[in-house]
């Protein structure tokens, strides 16, 4: 089965990961912008990061038979420095117009602060201006933050945002937030990520309860404890739990293809050859 990975952070992964992903059937990935472990101090640092994702990472992935696309944004974790965020947003248009940018994201909340909300809403308007899909990050459940309350606030903001709901995905849902997201026409994202998000069993239980329509399953693999091949493992588990091959294909291929194909930029090549690393030059 050919898998399209709709949310993964390959800039933090190794070439061995690309090889393992190719062998697991993953042929296309979408990489949202994210916090790299240290807050950036200059707008130019953001711009260099965007270019790295849009250009070099695409080239690196292609060598391993995987078509790489990007989403561009100021991640909510770096929205507290409002002056820097505003400066970055003011210079972000060329990166949103890049032919390999297929969405604005990930945007949303980290600590659910007024600064995060300003940056979130500004980027919603930028997505509309550039006719791009939107990938929204719901906050983690922590002693300081409630994912459910963050999701409720996100949905309140979206109700005031006049944009096609089919172009928006609210990501990182759990059992507590799916009842909120499923009351809307937005897409719902489920993340297979050990400890802080979902495991394959929980994903299967959610899919059984809420169905397969307008759902994307992703790994969100990054520098944390995560598995870039978790979608392939989830597909196997779905089969063991009685899901049919057409249902598994819908989740692993058809749904992500449908969501990102809403921008004409997205035209994934799913037949790229794997190049023996010994044969190419840096």
N, C-alpha and C positions, 0 to 999 in steps of 0.2 A: 504493500500500500504506500502511495505517495502522501507524505505528511507536509502540511504547511504550518509552520510554527508562528503564531500571530503575535507573540510577545516574548522576547528573549534579549538578553544584554550580552552580545557576543564580544564586545570590546573587552570584557573581563574574562573571556574564555580562551582556551588554548587551541592550537592546531590539532592536537589529539582529540579534542572535543568535536571539531569539525569532522574528523574521520569517523568517529563513533556515530555522530548524527547521520552522516551519509549512509553508513552501513545499516542504520536503523530505519532508513526510508525517508528521512527529512530532506527535502529538496528546495525549500524556500523558507526564509525567516524574515520577520519584521522586528526591527530593533528600536524601541522607544528611547528617548533621551532620559537619563537618570543620574542620580547622585553617585559620584564615583568614590566616595569615602572621605572626601575632604571638600569643604566649601570652596568654590572658585572665588577669586578676588577681583577679577577683571572681566569686562565684557568680551575682550579679545580671547580670553581663555575659553569662554563658551563657544565663540565662533570657530576657534581651532577644533574644538571637540565636535561640533556639528560637521565640519568638513571631513574630519577623520571618519565619522560614522558614514557619511554619504558617499565618500570616495574610496579611501583606503580599505575600509572594512568590506565594502562591496567587492573589491579586487581580491582581498584575502580569501573571502568565502568562495568566490568563483573558482579558485584553484582546487577547492575540495568538492566541487560539483553542487554547490548550494547558492541559490540566488538570494542576495541580501538587499533588503529595503530598510528605510529609516523613517521614524517619526521624530519631529523636531519640537523642542519646547524648553522652557525653564521649569524644571521639576519642582513640585511643591516644597521639597525639602530645602530648596535654595531660594525660596520666595521671601524670607524674612528680611533680607537686605534689599529693601524696596528700591532704593536708588539704583543699585546694580541691576536688579531685575528690570526696572523700567528702561535703563540704558540698553540692556540686552534685547528686550522686546523691540526697541526702536530700530535695531539693526538686523532683525531676524528674517525680514521678508525675502531676501535672496535665497536663504536656506529653505524656506517654505516653498519657494518656486522651483527648487532644484528638481530635476526629473526623477530622482530616486526618493524624494520625500513624499510619503503616501498618507500622512496624517499629522495632526498636531497632538503631541502627547509625549510622555504621559503628564497630564495636568490634573489638578484637583486639590486634595488636602493631605497634610501630614499631621499638623497639630490643630487644625481648624481655627486659624487666626485671621484677623482682619487683613493682614498683609497677604496671606495666602489667598484669601478670597478675591482681593483686588487683582492679583496676578492671574488667578484662575479665570475670572470674568474677562480680563483683557485678552487672554489667549482664546477664549471661546469666540470673541468677536473677530480675532485674526483668522481663525479657522473658517468662519463664515465668509470673510473677505476673500480668502484664497480657495474657497469651495473644496475644503478638505474634510475628511472624516476626523473624529475626535476620540482620543483614548483617554479615559478618566480613571485616575488612581483614587480608590477609596482608602482611608487611613487604616493603619494597623490597630487592632485592639491592644491597648496598653493601660497601665494604671492611670495615665493622664488623659487618654483619648478613647472614645467609644466609636468603633467602626459603624455601628448602627446609626448613631447621631450624626456622624460625618456623612454617611450615605443619605440620610434624610435631608441634610443641608444641601448636598449636591443636587438632589432631585428638586428641592425648592428653587434653587438657582436656575436649573434647566427649564423649569416651567415658565420662567420669565424670559427665556432665551428662544427667540423665534428662529428655529432651525429644524431641519428634517430630523426627527428622532432616529430614523434608520441609519443616519450617519454618525451616531454616537454610541460608544460602548462604555458602560460602567463596569470597571474591572475589579478583580479580587473579591468577588462575592463569597459569602459563606451562607450557612443555613439561616443565620439571623437577618441577612440583607436580601436574600432572594425574594422573600415575600414583598419587599419594597420595590425592587427592580422589576419584578414580573407584573406589577400593576401598571407599568408604563410600556411604551413602544420602543424603548432603547434596547440595544443588545446588552447581554449580561456576560461578563467574563468570569471564568473559574480558573484558579491557578493551582497547579500541582507543584507544591513547594514544601519540603519537610518542615515540621514544627510550627512555622508561623502562618501557614495558609492551609491547603487541603492535601489529602493523600488520595490515591485512586479510588479507594472505597467510598470516601465522602463525595467525590465527584460523581461516581456512579449513582449513589443514593439521591443526590440533587437532581441529576438528569432524569432519573425515574420519576421523581416527584413533579418536576417542572417542565420536562420535555426537552427537545433538541432544537427547537426553533429559536433563532436569534441568540444562540449561545456560542461563545468561543472558549475553548479550553487551551491553556498555555502553561509553559513552565516558568516564565519570568526568571530563568536561570541567570545568575550574576556571580559576584565574588563571594556571596554567602553560601551556606550549606544548601546546594541545589543540584539538580540533575538535568543537563541539556537534552537527555534522551527520555525524559519522563513522559512525553506524549506517546512515544512508541510503547512504553510499558503500560500506560493507561489504556491504549488501544487493545493490547493483549488482554488486560484485565476485563475490559468491557466485553470482549468475546467470551471469556470464561464465565461471565455473569449473564450471558444470554442475549446480548445485543447482536443484531444481525450485521453482516458486512456492509450493507447500504447505510445503516445507522452509524456505524463506526466511521465510514467514509464521510458522512455528512459532518460529523464533529471534527475530524482530523484534516479534511481537505475542502469540502464543499462550502461550509460556513465561513471559514477565513477567506476563501477565494471570493465569496459573494460580498463580504463586508468591505474588503480593501479594493475590490474592483469597482466600487462606487466612484473612485477617482480614476479617470482614464489613464493616469500615469502608470497604474499597476498592471503590468503585463508580464507575469512571472514566467521565467524559463525553467521548466521542471525536468529538462533532459540534458542539463549541463554535464559534461564528462568529469569524472574524478581524475585529477592529474597527479601522477606519482610525485611526491615532494622532492624526490632526488633529481627530477628532470627539469625543474625550473630554477631561474636565478632570482635572487632577491632584488 
